[in-house]
Amino acid sequence: MDEIVNLVTHCDRVDWATLKARLADDDFDNGRTPAQLEQSFRASARVVFARHGEDVVGTARALSDGICNAYVVDMWTYSKFRRRGIGQRMLERLIAPLQGQHVYLFTDDQSEFYRACGFVPRGAGLERVVGNWLRNASRS
């Protein structure tokens, strides 16, 4: 198998239905439809996709006010491609243009990965869901 993975910073040529299925197969689906997934990425300040040929094998996006605050979300590497530096490369490509901004993220289970990428614990993350949160099979 050709192991070359390229990073792109645009949403061109993403097959959103295939990406949705791959996320679900890899237990990284939060219930968005393919159209909602596309809308989420297109509305972001920055996006990075890792591509193996035409296949998307990694995603990352940042929400930003463009001045001082940014938030990293949807950071994912397909399990078959993990531990090859792809996630770190995506994260660096994503945040490099966010100079001078406080870049925050939340993780349930990858603290060590983010620490290795230079992130440090800060404060307490809190959340509040307004209305109904998206559902998937593991959250029902």
Phi, psi and omega per residue, in radians:
M1 nan 2.327 3.057
D2 -1.182 2.157 -3.054
E3 -1.669 0.092 -3.109
I4 -1.221 2.164 3.090
V5 -2.092 2.151 3.124
N6 -1.812 2.573 3.086
L7 -1.826 2.347 3.068
V8 -2.228 2.625 -3.072
T9 -2.022 0.705 3.107
H10 -2.598 2.899 -3.095
C11 -1.686 0.111 -3.130
D12 -1.064 2.460 3.030
R13 1.090 0.401 3.029
V14 -1.503 2.193 3.038
D15 -1.551 1.713 -2.988
W16 -1.146 -0.590 3.111
A17 -1.185 -0.737 3.106
T18 -1.154 -0.731 3.105
L19 -1.079 -0.777 3.108
K20 -0.995 -0.782 -3.137
A21 -1.131 -0.721 3.134
R22 -1.147 -0.726 3.089
L23 -1.053 -0.757 3.129
A24 -1.116 -0.778 3.120
D25 -1.094 -0.481 -3.095
D26 -1.724 0.239 3.118
D27 0.998 0.729 3.106
F28 -2.271 0.586 -3.093
D29 -1.834 2.243 3.104
N30 -1.857 0.184 3.030
G31 1.791 -0.055 3.100
R32 -1.158 2.534 3.007
T33 -1.309 2.891 3.054
P34 -0.951 -0.695 3.132
A35 -1.159 -0.688 3.108
Q36 -1.195 -0.656 3.087
L37 -1.062 -0.816 3.102
E38 -1.063 -0.793 3.141
Q39 -1.049 -0.728 3.123
S40 -1.032 -0.810 -3.108
F41 -1.238 -0.727 -3.119
R42 -1.187 -0.442 3.141
A43 -1.482 -0.021 -3.084
S44 -1.463 2.699 3.098
A45 -1.233 -0.638 -3.125
R46 -2.473 2.514 3.028
V47 -2.383 2.621 2.996
V48 -2.425 2.310 3.034
F49 -2.092 2.379 2.983
A50 -1.667 2.228 -3.086
R51 -2.130 2.328 2.997
H52 -1.960 1.732 -2.960
G53 1.157 -2.229 3.095
E54 -1.574 -0.163 -3.096
D55 -1.416 2.351 3.006
V56 -1.465 2.132 -3.124
V57 -2.092 0.121 3.086
G58 -2.906 2.591 3.105
T59 -2.445 2.677 2.981
A60 -2.802 2.540 3.064
R61 -2.571 2.742 3.126
A62 -2.261 2.368 2.969
L63 -1.689 2.434 -3.077
S64 -2.669 2.566 3.006
D65 -1.504 -0.054 3.105
G66 1.373 -0.010 -3.083
I67 -2.093 -1.064 -3.003
C68 -2.471 -0.141 -3.091
N69 -2.353 2.359 3.082
A70 -2.469 2.688 -3.094
Y71 -2.362 2.182 -3.137
V72 -1.561 2.270 3.115
V73 -2.441 2.910 3.085
D74 0.946 0.676 3.084
M75 -1.438 1.968 -3.060
W76 -2.588 2.406 2.955
T77 -2.174 2.266 3.121
Y78 -0.926 2.307 -3.006
S79 -0.947 -0.572 3.133
K80 -1.222 -0.198 -3.098
F81 -2.026 0.151 -3.106
R82 -1.312 2.818 3.089
R83 1.148 0.601 3.092
R84 -2.195 0.147 3.134
G85 1.509 0.030 -3.096
I86 -1.152 -0.808 3.141
G87 -1.043 -0.770 3.133
Q88 -1.117 -0.736 3.097
R89 -1.086 -0.745 3.116
M90 -1.081 -0.806 -3.103
L91 -1.079 -0.774 3.120
E92 -1.096 -0.767 3.121
R93 -1.106 -0.655 -3.121
L94 -1.156 -0.813 -2.984
I95 -1.627 -0.268 -3.106
A96 -0.900 -0.730 -3.135
P97 -1.340 -0.082 -3.073
L98 -1.578 0.687 -3.097
Q99 -0.956 2.358 3.095
G100 1.392 0.023 -3.106
Q101 -1.770 2.560 3.003
H102 -1.386 1.959 -3.096
V103 -1.783 2.091 -3.061
Y104 -2.041 2.683 3.019
L105 -2.659 2.909 3.114
F106 -2.233 2.409 3.074
T107 -2.449 2.486 3.056
D108 -1.520 -0.553 -2.949
D109 -2.548 0.194 -3.089
Q110 -2.163 0.571 -3.113
S111 -0.971 -0.751 -3.101
E112 -1.111 -0.675 3.096
F113 -1.053 -0.851 -3.095
Y114 -1.190 -0.602 3.046
R115 -1.089 -0.735 3.114
A116 -1.109 -0.388 3.111
C117 -1.610 0.113 3.064
G118 1.707 0.048 3.096
F119 -1.447 2.581 3.132
V120 -2.207 2.600 3.084
P121 -1.069 2.483 3.132
R122 -2.655 2.052 3.057
G123 1.112 -2.834 3.137
A124 -2.107 2.258 3.043
G125 -1.392 2.295 3.105
L126 -2.181 2.698 3.121
E127 -2.463 2.748 3.019
R128 -2.590 2.198 3.108
V129 -1.624 2.212 3.106
V130 -1.741 2.130 -3.082
G131 1.359 -2.539 -3.100
N132 -1.788 2.212 3.087
W133 -1.331 2.669 3.064
L134 -0.992 2.594 -3.119
R135 -2.117 2.650 2.951
N136 -2.490 3.140 -3.038
A137 -1.037 -0.634 -3.093
S138 -1.433 -0.176 3.140
R139 -1.910 -0.011 -3.068
S140 -1.080 nan nan
